[in-house]
């Protein structure tokens, strides 16, 4: 080896050593960052919110900074979750905006009713917080697009609670559909069946002393408190919820859209009605929506009064192709292949864990700043399918949709439902 070769080799070795050292420093920094406490404020802690609280305190990096809910009656159970985890007691506020003003808070976890999801997320992004927001991410399509714009403008991580995006079995199912194993997928059916209770008919009364009902309403209309509204049956009232299609349909529609690889439908029609219940519910207890997406037809069906599902499954998404069928259950799936004119089961996948996987994905994104599995753009597009189904049902009309501009063509009544009016002090920000 001559002098030039020797100097060249030592330079390469030096660069290699420097690169290795830099990589080690980077890995150490990432590891340290992974152990840095993530200070979270939880908004809405009654049902799903308490479940999220239980899940997040299972991660060592979680620090519960705030518990926020306009109903003081639900606070003790949430505080017990925190104390049982061995964490120090968080601050308690009925108005989550107090937590947004705290510079030490890193994340807002929003599990309030649907009508709060968009405004809470946008305000959190403006305050420099990352967000984990429950499904459906918005009450209407315009809100969903504003959430995307806010996440982009303020460079925030926003993960939606469509947990199947982080489930290994669902990821494998989507790969099968997109691999071409099913051939041409011409039809997808998604559904859920259940037996929900009759909520009765109630008169407007004074709210419980523990509940700040006006704050609970927030951006939505305050038409008076009813006993059958808070805490769950708001799902079936248009001012606050999105019906069963938005409540549970979003999970199925997200898997269907994901598998098909489509962003938006071209045409939406919807039938059904309140065929079973005679109560204060406004949303349909029976709903069948059909979406034309290019060369594929997608159908959503729900019945909230009948337990008998399709193919003996209460929840499912089935992809029908020219070469086979993929039957996706609530968790897990079965693949069928064509043999002549008959089908044969060729593969079966058992359910995979998804709740903790989804939260872990969120924490990973907080560190890497890479998009999470259920990033807000993804969640908005899936939620939009459910919202368009509801718009078609409420207007009893055919909805022709331009996915590029997110507008409805030639239908003023349907267009009016792309957004909503807001109460003073709770207006949707222009981002």
C-alpha positions as CSV (number, residue, x, y, z in Angstrom):
1,X,0.0,0.0,0.0
2,X,1.5,3.4,-1.0
3,X,1.1,6.6,0.9
4,X,-1.9,7.8,-1.1
5,X,-3.7,4.5,-0.6
6,X,-2.9,4.5,3.1
7,X,-4.2,8.1,3.6
8,X,-7.3,7.2,1.6
9,X,-8.0,4.1,3.7
10,X,-7.5,5.9,7.0
11,X,-9.9,8.7,5.7
12,X,-12.5,6.1,4.9
13,X,-12.0,4.4,8.3
14,X,-12.3,7.8,10.0
15,X,-15.5,8.6,8.1
16,X,-16.9,5.2,9.0
17,X,-16.0,5.6,12.6
18,X,-17.6,9.1,12.6
19,X,-20.7,7.8,10.9
20,X,-21.0,5.0,13.4
21,X,-20.5,7.4,16.3
22,X,-23.2,9.7,14.8
23,X,-25.6,6.8,14.4
24,X,-24.9,5.8,18.0
25,X,-25.6,9.4,19.2
26,X,-28.8,9.5,17.1
27,X,-30.0,6.1,18.5
28,X,-29.2,7.2,22.0
29,X,-31.1,10.5,21.5
30,X,-34.1,8.6,20.0
31,X,-34.1,6.2,23.0
32,X,-33.9,9.1,25.4
33,X,-36.7,10.9,23.6
34,X,-38.8,7.7,23.7
35,X,-38.6,7.8,27.5
36,X,-39.4,11.5,27.8
37,X,-42.7,11.9,29.5
38,X,-45.6,12.8,27.2
39,X,-47.9,15.1,29.0
40,X,-51.5,14.4,28.0
41,X,-54.7,16.2,28.5
42,X,-57.8,14.0,28.2
43,X,-61.0,15.6,27.0
44,X,-64.1,13.6,27.6
45,X,-63.7,10.7,30.1
46,X,-67.0,9.0,30.4
47,X,-67.1,6.0,28.0
48,X,-64.6,5.8,25.3
49,X,-62.5,8.5,26.9
50,X,-62.1,6.4,30.1
51,X,-61.1,3.4,27.9
52,X,-58.5,5.5,26.2
53,X,-57.2,6.7,29.6
54,X,-56.9,3.1,30.8
55,X,-55.0,2.2,27.6
56,X,-52.6,5.2,27.6
57,X,-51.6,4.9,31.3
58,X,-50.3,1.4,30.4
59,X,-47.4,3.1,28.5
60,X,-44.5,4.3,30.7
61,X,-44.1,7.6,28.9
62,X,-47.6,8.8,29.5
63,X,-48.1,11.5,32.1
64,X,-51.7,12.5,32.7
65,X,-51.6,16.2,33.1
66,X,-55.3,17.1,32.8
67,X,-58.7,15.4,33.1
68,X,-61.2,17.6,31.4
69,X,-65.0,17.1,31.2
70,X,-68.0,19.4,31.6
71,X,-69.7,16.7,33.8
72,X,-68.2,16.6,37.3
73,X,-69.9,13.3,37.9
74,X,-67.6,11.3,35.6
75,X,-64.4,12.7,37.1
76,X,-63.9,10.4,40.1
77,X,-63.9,7.2,38.0
78,X,-61.3,8.8,35.7
79,X,-59.1,9.9,38.6
80,X,-59.3,6.4,40.0
81,X,-57.9,5.0,36.7
82,X,-54.9,7.4,37.1
83,X,-54.3,6.6,40.8
84,X,-54.6,2.9,40.2
85,X,-51.8,3.2,37.6
86,X,-49.5,4.7,40.2
87,X,-49.4,8.1,38.5
88,X,-49.6,11.4,40.3
89,X,-53.0,13.1,40.3
90,X,-53.7,15.3,37.3
91,X,-55.3,18.7,37.3
92,X,-59.1,18.7,36.7
93,X,-60.8,21.2,34.5
94,X,-64.3,21.2,33.0
95,X,-63.1,23.3,30.1
96,X,-60.3,21.7,28.1
97,X,-59.2,25.1,26.8
98,X,-57.4,25.6,30.1
99,X,-55.2,22.6,29.3
100,X,-54.4,24.0,25.8
101,X,-53.1,27.2,27.4
102,X,-50.6,25.2,29.4
103,X,-47.2,25.1,27.5
104,X,-46.2,22.0,29.3
105,X,-49.0,19.9,27.7
106,X,-47.9,17.9,24.7
107,X,-51.0,16.1,23.5
108,X,-54.7,16.5,23.6
109,X,-56.7,13.2,23.6
110,X,-60.2,14.0,22.5
111,X,-63.0,11.6,23.2
112,X,-65.8,14.1,23.5
113,X,-69.0,13.7,21.3
114,X,-68.7,14.0,17.5
115,X,-69.7,17.7,17.4
116,X,-66.6,18.7,19.4
117,X,-63.9,16.6,17.5
118,X,-63.0,19.2,14.8
119,X,-63.0,22.3,16.9
120,X,-61.0,20.7,19.7
121,X,-58.4,19.3,17.2
122,X,-58.0,22.6,15.4
123,X,-57.7,24.6,18.6
124,X,-55.1,22.1,19.9
125,X,-53.1,22.3,16.7
126,X,-53.1,26.1,17.0
127,X,-51.9,25.8,20.6
128,X,-48.9,23.6,19.4
129,X,-50.3,20.3,20.7
130,X,-50.4,17.0,18.9
131,X,-53.8,15.2,18.9
132,X,-55.3,11.8,19.3
133,X,-58.9,12.2,18.3
134,X,-61.7,9.6,18.3
135,X,-63.7,8.6,15.4
136,X,-65.5,9.9,13.4
137,X,-63.0,12.7,13.3
138,X,-65.6,15.3,12.4
139,X,-69.3,16.1,12.3
140,X,-69.3,17.1,8.7
141,X,-67.0,17.2,5.6
142,X,-66.0,20.8,5.9
143,X,-64.8,20.3,9.5
144,X,-62.7,17.3,8.4
145,X,-60.9,19.3,5.7
146,X,-60.2,22.1,8.2
147,X,-58.6,19.6,10.5
148,X,-56.3,18.5,7.8
149,X,-55.4,22.1,7.0
150,X,-54.7,22.8,10.7
151,X,-52.4,19.8,11.1
152,X,-50.4,20.8,8.0
153,X,-50.2,24.5,8.9
154,X,-49.1,24.0,12.5
155,X,-47.0,20.9,11.7
156,X,-48.9,18.7,14.2
157,X,-49.3,14.9,14.5
158,X,-53.0,14.0,14.5
159,X,-53.9,10.4,14.9
160,X,-57.6,9.2,14.6
161,X,-59.1,6.4,16.6
162,X,-59.6,4.0,13.7
163,X,-57.5,1.4,15.3
164,X,-57.7,-1.3,12.6
165,X,-55.1,0.7,10.7
166,X,-52.5,-0.5,13.2
167,X,-53.8,-4.1,13.3
168,X,-51.5,-6.7,11.6
169,X,-54.5,-8.8,10.4
170,X,-56.1,-5.8,8.7
171,X,-52.9,-4.7,7.1
172,X,-52.4,-8.2,5.7
173,X,-56.0,-8.2,4.4
174,X,-55.5,-5.0,2.5
175,X,-52.3,-6.3,1.0
176,X,-54.2,-9.3,-0.3
177,X,-56.9,-7.1,-1.9
178,X,-54.2,-4.8,-3.5
179,X,-52.0,-7.7,-4.6
180,X,-54.6,-8.8,-7.2
181,X,-55.2,-12.2,-5.7
182,X,-58.9,-11.5,-5.8
183,X,-58.8,-10.5,-9.4
184,X,-61.1,-7.6,-10.3
185,X,-63.0,-6.4,-7.2
186,X,-66.4,-5.4,-8.4
187,X,-68.3,-5.2,-5.1
188,X,-67.6,-4.6,-1.5
189,X,-70.2,-5.0,1.3
190,X,-69.7,-3.6,4.8
191,X,-72.2,-3.9,7.7
192,X,-73.0,-4.0,11.4
193,X,-76.0,-5.3,13.2
194,X,-76.8,-4.9,16.9
195,X,-79.7,-4.6,19.4
196,X,-79.7,-1.1,20.8
197,X,-82.3,0.1,23.3
198,X,-85.3,2.3,22.7
199,X,-84.4,5.6,24.2
200,X,-87.9,6.8,24.8
201,X,-89.3,10.3,24.5
202,X,-88.3,12.9,27.0
203,X,-89.2,16.5,27.6
204,X,-86.6,19.3,28.0
205,X,-85.6,19.6,31.7
206,X,-83.0,21.3,33.8
207,X,-79.6,19.5,33.5
208,X,-78.0,17.9,36.6
209,X,-76.1,20.3,38.8
210,X,-72.8,18.5,38.0
211,X,-73.2,19.0,34.2
212,X,-72.3,22.3,32.4
213,X,-74.7,21.5,29.6
214,X,-74.0,24.7,27.6
215,X,-70.3,23.9,27.5
216,X,-71.1,20.3,26.6
217,X,-73.0,21.6,23.6
218,X,-70.1,23.8,22.6
219,X,-70.3,24.5,18.9
220,X,-73.6,22.7,18.5
221,X,-77.1,24.1,19.2
222,X,-78.3,24.1,22.7
223,X,-82.0,23.1,22.4
224,X,-82.3,22.1,26.0
225,X,-81.2,19.1,28.1
226,X,-83.0,15.8,27.9
227,X,-82.3,12.8,30.1
228,X,-81.9,10.5,27.0
229,X,-79.2,12.7,25.4
230,X,-76.1,12.7,27.7
231,X,-73.9,10.6,27.8
232,X,-74.4,8.2,24.9
233,X,-77.6,8.7,23.0
234,X,-76.4,12.0,21.5
235,X,-75.1,9.6,18.7
236,X,-78.7,9.5,17.3
237,X,-79.3,13.3,17.3
238,X,-78.1,15.2,14.2
239,X,-76.9,18.3,16.2
240,X,-74.3,16.1,18.0
241,X,-73.9,12.8,16.4
242,X,-73.6,11.0,13.0
243,X,-75.8,8.0,13.6
244,X,-74.6,4.4,13.5
245,X,-73.0,5.0,10.1
246,X,-70.6,7.5,11.7
247,X,-70.4,5.7,15.0
248,X,-69.4,2.2,13.9
249,X,-69.7,2.4,10.1
250,X,-66.5,4.4,10.0
251,X,-64.5,1.4,11.1
252,X,-65.9,-0.8,8.2
253,X,-65.8,2.0,5.6
254,X,-62.2,2.8,6.5
255,X,-61.2,-0.9,5.8
256,X,-63.2,-0.9,2.6
257,X,-61.8,2.3,1.3
258,X,-58.3,1.3,2.3
259,X,-58.5,-2.0,0.5
260,X,-60.0,-0.4,-2.6
261,X,-57.5,2.4,-2.6
262,X,-60.1,5.0,-3.4
263,X,-60.3,8.5,-2.0
264,X,-63.9,9.4,-2.5
265,X,-67.1,8.1,-4.1
266,X,-68.5,9.5,-7.3
267,X,-72.2,8.8,-6.6
268,X,-74.0,8.1,-3.3
269,X,-77.5,7.0,-2.8
270,X,-79.0,5.9,0.6
271,X,-82.2,4.3,1.7
272,X,-83.6,3.2,5.1
273,X,-85.3,5.0,7.9
274,X,-86.6,4.8,11.5
275,X,-88.3,1.5,10.7
276,X,-88.2,0.0,14.2
277,X,-87.9,2.6,17.0
278,X,-90.5,5.1,18.0
279,X,-88.5,7.4,20.2
280,X,-86.4,10.6,20.2
281,X,-83.7,9.2,17.8
282,X,-83.4,11.2,14.6
283,X,-80.9,9.1,12.8
284,X,-82.0,5.9,10.9
285,X,-82.1,2.6,12.7
286,X,-82.0,0.9,9.3
287,X,-79.7,2.2,6.7
288,X,-78.4,1.0,3.3
289,X,-76.0,3.3,1.4
290,X,-74.5,2.6,-2.0
291,X,-71.3,4.2,-3.2
292,X,-70.2,4.1,-6.8
293,X,-66.4,4.4,-6.9
294,X,-65.1,4.1,-10.4
295,X,-65.7,0.5,-11.5
296,X,-66.5,-0.8,-8.0
297,X,-69.7,-0.6,-6.0
298,X,-69.4,-0.3,-2.2
299,X,-72.4,-0.9,0.1
300,X,-72.9,-0.1,3.8
301,X,-75.7,-1.6,5.8
302,X,-76.7,-1.3,9.5
303,X,-79.6,-2.4,11.6
304,X,-79.5,-1.3,15.3
305,X,-82.4,-3.5,16.3
306,X,-81.6,-6.9,14.8
307,X,-78.7,-9.2,15.9
308,X,-78.7,-11.4,12.8
309,X,-75.7,-10.4,10.6
310,X,-74.4,-11.3,7.2
311,X,-72.5,-14.7,6.9
312,X,-73.2,-15.1,10.7
313,X,-71.1,-12.1,11.5
314,X,-72.4,-9.0,13.2
315,X,-69.7,-6.8,11.7
316,X,-67.8,-7.4,8.5
317,X,-66.3,-6.1,5.2
318,X,-66.3,-8.6,2.3
319,X,-64.4,-8.0,-0.9
320,X,-65.9,-9.9,-3.9
321,X,-63.4,-10.4,-6.8
322,X,-63.4,-12.3,-10.0
323,X,-60.8,-14.8,-8.6
324,X,-61.8,-15.0,-5.0
325,X,-63.4,-13.4,-1.9
326,X,-61.9,-12.0,1.2
327,X,-64.3,-12.0,4.2
328,X,-63.0,-9.6,6.8
329,X,-64.5,-10.0,10.2
330,X,-64.4,-7.5,13.1
331,X,-61.0,-9.0,13.7
332,X,-59.3,-11.6,11.5
333,X,-60.3,-12.7,8.0
334,X,-60.9,-15.7,5.7
335,X,-59.7,-15.9,2.1
336,X,-61.6,-17.9,-0.5
337,X,-60.2,-18.7,-4.0
338,X,-62.2,-19.8,-7.1
339,X,-61.9,-23.4,-8.3
340,X,-63.9,-23.6,-11.4
341,X,-67.3,-22.2,-10.5
342,X,-66.9,-22.9,-6.8
343,X,-65.0,-21.2,-4.0
344,X,-62.6,-22.9,-1.6
345,X,-61.2,-21.6,1.7
346,X,-57.5,-21.3,1.3
347,X,-56.3,-19.1,4.2
348,X,-57.5,-17.9,7.5
349,X,-56.1,-15.2,9.8
350,X,-56.9,-15.0,13.5
351,X,-57.4,-11.6,15.1
352,X,-54.4,-9.4,15.9
353,X,-54.0,-7.0,18.8
354,X,-54.7,-3.4,17.7
355,X,-55.5,-1.1,20.6
356,X,-52.0,-1.0,22.1
357,X,-50.5,-1.2,18.6
358,X,-52.4,1.9,17.6
359,X,-51.3,3.9,20.6
360,X,-47.7,2.7,20.1
361,X,-47.8,3.9,16.6
362,X,-49.0,7.3,17.9
363,X,-46.1,7.5,20.3
364,X,-43.6,6.5,17.6
365,X,-45.0,9.3,15.4
366,X,-44.6,11.8,18.2
367,X,-40.8,11.0,18.2
368,X,-40.2,10.6,14.5
369,X,-42.7,13.2,13.3
370,X,-43.7,10.8,10.6
371,X,-47.4,10.4,9.7
372,X,-49.2,7.9,11.9
373,X,-51.2,5.0,10.5
374,X,-54.5,6.8,10.9
375,X,-53.3,10.2,10.0
376,X,-56.0,12.9,9.8
377,X,-56.1,13.0,6.0
378,X,-56.7,9.3,5.9
379,X,-59.4,9.5,8.6
380,X,-61.1,12.5,7.0
381,X,-61.5,10.7,3.7
382,X,-62.9,7.6,5.3
383,X,-65.3,9.6,7.5
384,X,-66.5,11.6,4.5
385,X,-68.0,8.4,3.1
386,X,-70.2,8.1,6.2
387,X,-71.1,11.7,6.1
388,X,-72.1,11.6,2.4
389,X,-74.3,8.6,3.1
390,X,-76.1,10.5,5.9
391,X,-76.4,13.6,3.6
392,X,-78.0,11.4,0.9
393,X,-80.4,9.9,3.4
394,X,-81.4,13.2,5.0
395,X,-82.1,14.8,1.6
396,X,-83.5,11.7,0.0
397,X,-81.5,12.5,-3.0
398,X,-78.7,11.2,-5.2
399,X,-75.4,12.8,-4.3
400,X,-72.8,13.4,-7.0
401,X,-69.5,14.1,-5.4
402,X,-66.3,15.7,-6.8
403,X,-63.6,14.2,-4.7
404,X,-60.9,16.6,-6.0
405,X,-62.8,19.7,-4.7
406,X,-64.9,17.9,-2.1
407,X,-68.0,19.5,-3.4
408,X,-71.5,18.2,-4.2
409,X,-72.6,18.8,-7.8
410,X,-76.0,20.3,-8.6
411,X,-77.7,19.6,-5.3
412,X,-78.3,22.7,-3.1
413,X,-80.0,20.8,-0.3
414,X,-77.1,18.3,0.0
415,X,-74.5,21.0,-0.3
416,X,-76.0,22.8,2.7
417,X,-75.2,19.8,4.8
418,X,-71.5,19.8,4.0
419,X,-71.1,22.2,6.9
420,X,-73.1,23.6,9.8
421,X,-73.7,26.9,11.7
422,X,-71.8,27.5,14.9
423,X,-72.6,29.3,18.2
424,X,-70.8,32.5,19.1
425,X,-67.5,31.7,20.6
426,X,-67.3,28.3,19.1
427,X,-67.0,29.2,15.4
428,X,-64.9,26.9,13.1
429,X,-61.6,28.7,12.4
430,X,-60.6,29.4,8.9
431,X,-57.1,27.8,8.5
